[in-house]
Amino acid sequence: MVTEDTLRDAAAQFEEPLAAYRDPEAARSLGHPAPIAPPAFASRLWFRMVWAWPMYEPDLGRKPGANLLLADLHTVSFRPIRLGDRLTLTSTVADITEISRQRDIIHIQNEIATEDGEPVCGTGYKFVISHADTFDPAAGTETEGVA
């Protein structure tokens, strides 16, 4: 559940000055029934919930210790996240593309909704995954069989 503490922490973390992120009266003056979350709050949610998930999902065939690079991120908001919201997150692997024997691009879509099913926002991101036993990030080259 979205609490006053989580909203206050998010506003401080993102250095958001808007009073509607903390003050119920300020939120109502803008037409919201309760304080709202800063726009980046949705990314904070999925980041905490699923950031490393692709790396540890055995069905995706990822190897432990692989290097992970965020290549793309976008968010579409349908309505602000509000104080008291009880949210669900659904993540879907939209695509996995092998770009070389040692690297893959994985595209993940997230849908954040209230527990009643009202859409709140969607996020999408792409990772480039380089398998640790075949990639030397310092050299920037693939190194067959070298850990």
MDAnalysis code that builds the backbone (N, CA, C; Angstrom):
import MDAnalysis as mda
import numpy as np

u = mda.Universe.empty(441, n_residues=147, atom_resindex=np.repeat(np.arange(147), 3), trajectory=True)
u.add_TopologyAttr("name", ["N", "CA", "C"] * 147)
u.add_TopologyAttr("resid", np.arange(1, 148))
u.add_TopologyAttr("resname", ["MET", "VAL", "THR", "GLU", "ASP", "THR", "LEU", "ARG", "ASP", "ALA", "ALA", "ALA", "GLN", "PHE", "GLU", "GLU", "PRO", "LEU", "ALA", "ALA", "TYR", "ARG", "ASP", "PRO", "GLU", "ALA", "ALA", "ARG", "SER", "LEU", "GLY", "HIS", "PRO", "ALA", "PRO", "ILE", "ALA", "PRO", "PRO", "ALA", "PHE", "ALA", "SER", "ARG", "LEU", "TRP", "PHE", "ARG", "MET", "VAL", "TRP", "ALA", "TRP", "PRO", "MET", "TYR", "GLU", "PRO", "ASP", "LEU", "GLY", "ARG", "LYS", "PRO", "GLY", "ALA", "ASN", "LEU", "LEU", "LEU", "ALA", "ASP", "LEU", "HIS", "THR", "VAL", "SER", "PHE", "ARG", "PRO", "ILE", "ARG", "LEU", "GLY", "ASP", "ARG", "LEU", "THR", "LEU", "THR", "SER", "THR", "VAL", "ALA", "ASP", "ILE", "THR", "GLU", "ILE", "SER", "ARG", "GLN", "ARG", "ASP", "ILE", "ILE", "HIS", "ILE", "GLN", "ASN", "GLU", "ILE", "ALA", "THR", "GLU", "ASP", "GLY", "GLU", "PRO", "VAL", "CYS", "GLY", "THR", "GLY", "TYR", "LYS", "PHE", "VAL", "ILE", "SER", "HIS", "ALA", "ASP", "THR", "PHE", "ASP", "PRO", "ALA", "ALA", "GLY", "THR", "GLU", "THR", "GLU", "GLY", "VAL", "ALA"])
u.atoms.positions = np.array([
    [0.840, -1.176, 0.000],
    [0.000, 0.000, 0.000],
    [0.891, 1.246, 0.000],
    [0.468, 2.242, -0.740],
    [1.197, 3.508, -0.804],
    [0.870, 4.298, 0.469],
    [1.893, 4.596, 1.253],
    [1.710, 5.277, 2.535],
    [2.274, 6.697, 2.484],
    [1.964, 7.470, 3.509],
    [2.515, 8.823, 3.610],
    [4.042, 8.782, 3.631],
    [4.590, 7.789, 4.336],
    [6.049, 7.672, 4.417],
    [6.664, 7.394, 3.053],
    [6.034, 6.496, 2.262],
    [6.620, 6.185, 0.946],
    [6.549, 7.396, 0.022],
    [5.451, 8.156, 0.100],
    [5.346, 9.358, -0.734],
    [6.354, 10.413, -0.307],
    [6.472, 10.619, 0.998],
    [7.430, 11.608, 1.509],
    [8.861, 11.220, 1.121],
    [9.191, 9.926, 1.283],
    [10.533, 9.455, 0.910],
    [10.799, 9.638, -0.582],
    [9.793, 9.319, -1.408],
    [9.968, 9.457, -2.860],
    [10.152, 10.927, -3.242],
    [9.359, 11.810, -2.656],
    [9.485, 13.236, -2.963],
    [10.872, 13.742, -2.579],
    [11.371, 13.276, -1.449],
    [12.717, 13.684, -1.021],
    [13.781, 13.075, -1.929],
    [13.633, 11.793, -2.259],
    [14.620, 11.117, -3.099],
    [14.736, 11.776, -4.470],
    [13.599, 12.132, -5.043],
    [13.605, 12.727, -6.386],
    [13.670, 14.251, -6.341],
    [13.818, 14.823, -5.133],
    [13.904, 16.271, -4.934],
    [12.741, 16.997, -5.600],
    [11.544, 16.472, -5.348],
    [10.323, 17.045, -5.917],
    [9.722, 18.053, -4.946],
    [9.590, 19.313, -5.332],
    [9.091, 20.340, -4.416],
    [7.562, 20.463, -4.346],
    [6.824, 19.857, -5.273],
    [5.371, 20.042, -5.337],
    [4.703, 19.595, -4.038],
    [3.927, 20.476, -3.428],
    [3.274, 20.186, -2.149],
    [2.265, 19.041, -2.255],
    [1.697, 18.823, -3.441],
    [0.696, 17.757, -3.621],
    [1.268, 16.371, -3.363],
    [2.588, 16.239, -3.297],
    [3.209, 14.953, -2.988],
    [3.193, 14.669, -1.485],
    [2.888, 15.697, -0.676],
    [2.916, 15.531, 0.781],
    [1.643, 16.023, 1.477],
    [1.008, 17.010, 0.912],
    [-0.075, 17.714, 1.587],
    [-1.438, 17.401, 0.952],
    [-2.376, 16.801, 1.749],
    [-3.698, 16.468, 1.198],
    [-4.449, 17.678, 0.630],
    [-4.345, 18.824, 1.290],
    [-5.045, 20.018, 0.817],
    [-4.475, 20.492, -0.531],
    [-3.172, 20.464, -0.661],
    [-2.538, 20.846, -1.937],
    [-2.945, 19.873, -3.049],
    [-3.034, 18.598, -2.723],
    [-3.459, 17.609, -3.721],
    [-4.901, 17.871, -4.149],
    [-5.774, 18.142, -3.176],
    [-7.183, 18.431, -3.504],
    [-7.311, 19.693, -4.364],
    [-6.464, 20.688, -4.104],
    [-6.529, 21.916, -4.899],
    [-6.185, 21.666, -6.364],
    [-5.488, 20.569, -6.620],
    [-5.152, 20.194, -7.998],
    [-6.123, 19.152, -8.563],
    [-7.165, 18.816, -7.792],
    [-8.188, 17.892, -8.272],
    [-7.946, 16.434, -7.914],
    [-7.031, 16.159, -7.026],
    [-6.748, 14.783, -6.602],
    [-7.392, 14.526, -5.245],
    [-7.922, 13.323, -5.030],
    [-8.581, 13.047, -3.751],
    [-7.607, 12.844, -2.581],
    [-6.345, 12.640, -2.885],
    [-5.331, 12.389, -1.851],
    [-3.976, 12.789, -2.410],
    [-2.953, 12.898, -1.537],
    [-1.609, 13.180, -2.059],
    [-1.210, 12.173, -3.132],
    [-0.439, 12.655, -4.091],
    [-0.027, 11.834, -5.224],
    [1.477, 11.585, -5.170],
    [1.905, 10.599, -5.928],
    [3.324, 10.261, -5.994],
    [3.993, 11.027, -7.139],
    [5.267, 11.343, -6.988],
    [6.001, 11.943, -8.109],
    [5.997, 10.978, -9.301],
    [6.089, 11.486, -10.520],
    [6.052, 10.621, -11.701],
    [7.076, 9.484, -11.683],
    [8.258, 9.727, -11.147],
    [9.305, 8.691, -11.143],
    [9.030, 7.577, -10.134],
    [8.011, 7.728, -9.303],
    [7.694, 6.730, -8.279],
    [7.393, 5.369, -8.901],
    [6.730, 5.342, -10.047],
    [6.408, 4.061, -10.699],
    [7.678, 3.298, -11.053],
    [8.680, 4.004, -11.549],
    [9.948, 3.343, -11.868],
    [10.611, 2.816, -10.601],
    [10.482, 3.545, -9.521],
    [11.030, 3.086, -8.240],
    [10.374, 1.767, -7.827],
    [9.056, 1.656, -8.052],
    [8.348, 0.426, -7.693],
    [8.858, -0.765, -8.491],
    [8.868, -0.646, -9.826],
    [9.282, -1.816, -10.600],
    [10.751, -2.111, -10.375],
    [11.551, -1.073, -10.156],
    [12.967, -1.281, -9.906],
    [13.165, -2.163, -8.683],
    [12.445, -1.861, -7.615],
    [12.579, -2.649, -6.388],
    [12.006, -4.051, -6.533],
    [10.991, -4.204, -7.360],
    [10.322, -5.497, -7.461],
    [10.959, -6.443, -8.472],
    [11.381, -5.923, -9.615],
    [11.784, -6.850, -10.683],
    [13.125, -6.542, -11.340],
    [13.875, -5.587, -10.845],
    [15.110, -5.191, -11.519],
    [15.987, -6.382, -11.873],
    [16.297, -7.234, -10.948],
    [17.211, -8.348, -11.194],
    [16.483, -9.612, -11.620],
    [15.178, -9.581, -11.678],
    [14.411, -10.788, -11.985],
    [14.886, -11.527, -13.236],
    [15.157, -10.853, -14.364],
    [15.579, -11.612, -15.541],
    [16.866, -12.398, -15.313],
    [17.682, -11.895, -14.410],
    [18.968, -12.552, -14.181],
    [18.829, -13.855, -13.401],
    [17.729, -14.017, -12.683],
    [17.588, -15.176, -11.817],
    [16.454, -16.104, -12.229],
    [15.819, -15.839, -13.346],
    [14.719, -16.666, -13.819],
    [15.286, -17.844, -14.601],
    [15.213, -19.066, -14.043],
    [15.832, -20.213, -14.715],
    [15.246, -20.501, -16.096],
    [13.974, -20.189, -16.296],
    [13.353, -20.467, -17.599],
    [13.901, -19.584, -18.712],
    [14.549, -18.468, -18.358],
    [15.124, -17.594, -19.374],
    [16.540, -18.012, -19.751],
    [17.118, -18.939, -19.013],
    [18.446, -19.446, -19.339],
    [19.585, -18.494, -19.039],
    [19.362, -17.506, -18.173],
    [20.432, -16.582, -17.825],
    [21.405, -17.268, -16.884],
    [22.651, -16.898, -16.997],
    [23.678, -17.460, -16.133],
    [23.938, -16.518, -14.964],
    [24.119, -17.056, -13.747],
    [24.459, -16.189, -12.614],
    [25.740, -15.406, -12.912],
    [25.769, -14.157, -12.493],
    [26.958, -13.340, -12.669],
    [27.039, -12.618, -13.999],
    [26.007, -12.726, -14.821],
    [26.023, -12.024, -16.102],
    [25.985, -10.508, -15.866],
    [26.576, -9.765, -16.788],
    [26.543, -8.301, -16.733],
    [25.227, -7.816, -17.317],
    [24.680, -6.783, -16.712],
    [23.381, -6.277, -17.094],
    [23.486, -4.781, -17.365],
    [23.017, -4.342, -18.529],
    [23.054, -2.929, -18.903],
    [21.647, -2.498, -19.293],
    [21.135, -1.443, -18.647],
    [19.829, -0.908, -19.008],
    [19.978, -0.133, -20.310],
    [19.261, -0.573, -21.347],
    [19.405, 0.037, -22.662],
    [18.248, 0.969, -23.017],
    [17.080, 0.780, -22.398],
    [15.920, 1.599, -22.739],
    [14.944, 1.538, -21.569],
    [14.268, 2.644, -21.312],
    [13.256, 2.703, -20.259],
    [12.212, 3.720, -20.664],
    [10.948, 3.338, -20.557],
    [9.876, 4.306, -20.791],
    [8.704, 3.990, -19.865],
    [7.951, 5.021, -19.530],
    [6.794, 4.894, -18.653],
    [5.626, 5.637, -19.281],
    [4.441, 5.017, -19.220],
    [3.209, 5.645, -19.677],
    [2.282, 5.689, -18.469],
    [1.817, 6.881, -18.113],
    [0.964, 7.047, -16.940],
    [-0.486, 7.227, -17.360],
    [-1.383, 6.501, -16.692],
    [-2.818, 6.642, -16.943],
    [-3.476, 7.527, -15.890],
    [-2.913, 7.501, -14.692],
    [-3.354, 8.380, -13.613],
    [-2.262, 8.389, -12.554],
    [-2.218, 9.417, -11.703],
    [-1.188, 9.443, -10.665],
    [-1.380, 8.308, -9.653],
    [-0.288, 7.850, -9.110],
    [-0.342, 6.940, -7.972],
    [-0.686, 7.797, -6.763],
    [-1.647, 7.314, -5.940],
    [-2.150, 8.120, -4.832],
    [-1.937, 7.437, -3.482],
    [-1.915, 8.264, -2.456],
    [-1.885, 7.780, -1.087],
    [-3.026, 6.777, -0.890],
    [-2.702, 5.629, -0.316],
    [-3.705, 4.604, -0.048],
    [-3.871, 3.584, -1.154],
    [-3.303, 3.836, -2.339],
    [-3.404, 2.847, -3.425],
    [-2.781, 1.527, -2.989],
    [-3.475, 0.446, -3.312],
    [-2.921, -0.901, -3.162],
    [-2.659, -1.363, -4.597],
    [-1.392, -1.554, -4.929],
    [-0.982, -1.764, -6.313],
    [-0.533, -3.192, -6.574],
    [-0.746, -3.612, -7.815],
    [-0.214, -4.884, -8.293],
    [0.720, -4.590, -9.457],
    [1.662, -5.471, -9.658],
    [2.605, -5.328, -10.768],
    [2.622, -6.641, -11.534],
    [2.422, -6.556, -12.835],
    [2.502, -7.725, -13.702],
    [3.622, -7.479, -14.701],
    [4.598, -8.384, -14.728],
    [5.728, -8.276, -15.660],
    [5.639, -9.367, -16.705],
    [5.931, -8.971, -17.935],
    [5.885, -9.904, -19.053],
    [7.150, -9.751, -19.883],
    [7.769, -10.869, -20.218],
    [8.890, -10.824, -21.151],
    [8.289, -10.678, -22.546],
    [8.478, -9.507, -23.146],
    [7.905, -9.225, -24.461],
    [8.753, -9.817, -25.583],
    [10.075, -9.867, -25.375],
    [10.949, -10.365, -26.434],
    [12.333, -10.636, -25.867],
    [12.977, -11.650, -26.407],
    [14.394, -11.905, -26.145],
    [15.057, -12.057, -27.510],
    [16.071, -11.239, -27.742],
    [16.785, -11.280, -29.011],
    [18.249, -11.595, -28.744],
    [18.745, -12.638, -29.381],
    [20.165, -12.954, -29.272],
    [20.912, -12.087, -30.275],
    [21.822, -11.241, -29.770],
    [22.564, -10.372, -30.683],
    [23.954, -10.924, -30.970],
    [24.386, -11.853, -30.161],
    [25.587, -12.643, -30.430],
    [25.499, -13.848, -29.508],
    [26.402, -14.778, -29.651],
    [26.343, -15.964, -28.809],
    [26.493, -15.617, -27.333],
    [27.122, -14.494, -27.043],
    [27.380, -14.101, -25.669],
    [26.462, -12.993, -25.147],
    [25.632, -12.418, -26.007],
    [24.806, -11.286, -25.586],
    [23.367, -11.449, -26.059],
    [22.466, -11.014, -25.188],
    [21.044, -11.020, -25.504],
    [20.466, -9.655, -25.148],
    [19.374, -9.306, -25.810],
    [18.569, -8.162, -25.402],
    [17.244, -8.731, -24.930],
    [16.849, -8.355, -23.718],
    [15.573, -8.801, -23.174],
    [14.690, -7.575, -22.982],
    [13.466, -7.662, -23.481],
    [12.507, -6.559, -23.410],
    [11.396, -6.986, -22.455],
    [11.187, -6.207, -21.395],
    [10.200, -6.539, -20.371],
    [9.182, -5.409, -20.268],
    [7.913, -5.790, -20.223],
    [6.814, -4.844, -20.049],
    [6.212, -5.051, -18.661],
    [5.937, -3.973, -17.957],
    [5.283, -4.024, -16.651],
    [3.979, -3.253, -16.711],
    [2.977, -3.784, -16.040],
    [1.721, -3.073, -15.876],
    [1.478, -2.907, -14.385],
    [1.285, -1.673, -13.955],
    [0.961, -1.391, -12.567],
    [-0.507, -0.976, -12.536],
    [-1.276, -1.641, -11.670],
    [-2.710, -1.382, -11.548],
    [-3.081, -1.408, -10.072],
    [-4.274, -0.891, -9.775],
    [-4.777, -1.042, -8.414],
    [-5.205, -2.491, -8.239],
    [-5.381, -2.916, -6.998],
    [-5.802, -4.302, -6.782],
    [-7.206, -4.551, -7.328],
    [-7.958, -3.480, -7.628],
    [-9.272, -3.606, -8.263],
    [-9.174, -3.681, -9.784],
    [-7.952, -3.571, -10.323],
    [-7.741, -3.699, -11.757],
    [-7.689, -2.393, -12.532],
    [-7.774, -1.255, -11.866],
    [-7.697, 0.025, -12.564],
    [-6.253, 0.277, -13.019],
    [-6.026, 0.444, -14.334],
    [-4.666, 0.713, -14.811],
    [-4.127, 2.026, -14.249],
    [-2.887, 1.993, -13.768],
    [-2.237, 3.183, -13.239],
    [-1.128, 3.624, -14.182],
    [-0.256, 2.694, -14.570],
    [0.796, 3.037, -15.520],
    [1.407, 1.761, -16.093],
    [2.170, 1.959, -17.127],
    [2.926, 0.863, -17.726],
    [4.361, 1.297, -17.895],
    [5.263, 0.367, -17.718],
    [6.670, 0.654, -17.956],
    [7.230, -0.423, -18.863],
    [8.209, -0.047, -19.623],
    [8.900, -1.006, -20.465],
    [10.380, -0.723, -20.401],
    [11.164, -1.770, -20.451],
    [12.601, -1.575, -20.444],
    [13.278, -2.703, -21.187],
    [14.479, -2.397, -21.659],
    [15.302, -3.389, -22.354],
    [16.651, -3.454, -21.653],
    [17.126, -4.668, -21.484],
    [18.451, -4.917, -20.936],
    [19.313, -5.567, -22.004],
    [20.580, -5.227, -22.018],
    [21.569, -6.009, -22.751],
    [22.250, -6.871, -21.699],
    [22.242, -8.166, -21.914],
    [22.840, -9.102, -20.975],
    [24.053, -9.731, -21.627],
    [25.208, -9.584, -20.983],
    [26.451, -10.206, -21.438],
    [26.822, -11.266, -20.421],
    [27.025, -12.466, -20.885],
    [27.308, -13.568, -19.979],
    [28.716, -13.443, -19.421],
    [28.831, -13.553, -18.096],
    [30.075, -13.266, -17.376],
    [31.247, -14.122, -17.826],
    [30.984, -15.349, -18.230],
    [32.116, -16.213, -18.578],
    [32.639, -15.943, -19.986],
    [32.018, -15.002, -20.709],
    [32.466, -14.750, -22.074],
    [32.671, -13.273, -22.389],
    [32.567, -12.394, -21.410],
    [32.674, -10.966, -21.702],
    [33.581, -10.295, -20.686],
    [34.557, -9.574, -21.182],
    [35.461, -8.818, -20.319],
    [35.104, -7.344, -20.484],
    [34.326, -6.756, -19.516],
    [33.888, -5.375, -19.684],
    [35.034, -4.384, -19.753],
    [36.167, -4.673, -19.133],
    [37.313, -3.759, -19.173],
    [37.878, -3.691, -20.587],
    [37.906, -4.849, -21.259],
    [38.443, -4.883, -22.613],
    [37.375, -4.551, -23.646],
    [36.101, -4.729, -23.266],
    [35.017, -4.476, -24.198],
    [34.939, -5.531, -25.305],
    [35.502, -6.689, -25.046],
    [35.509, -7.731, -26.075],
    [35.047, -9.047, -25.475],
    [34.588, -9.908, -26.353],
    [34.211, -11.245, -25.938],
    [35.487, -12.061, -25.793],
    [35.583, -12.829, -24.718],
    [36.771, -13.640, -24.465],
    [36.348, -15.068, -24.207],
    [36.312, -15.866, -25.217],
    [35.813, -17.224, -25.163],
    [36.413, -18.009, -24.001],
    [35.549, -18.467, -23.089],
    [35.951, -19.369, -22.024],
    [36.747, -18.744, -20.898],
    [36.928, -17.439, -20.877],
    [37.693, -16.796, -19.806],
    [36.715, -16.223, -18.787],
    [36.957, -16.502, -17.517],
    [36.040, -16.012, -16.470],
    [36.371, -14.582, -16.117],
])
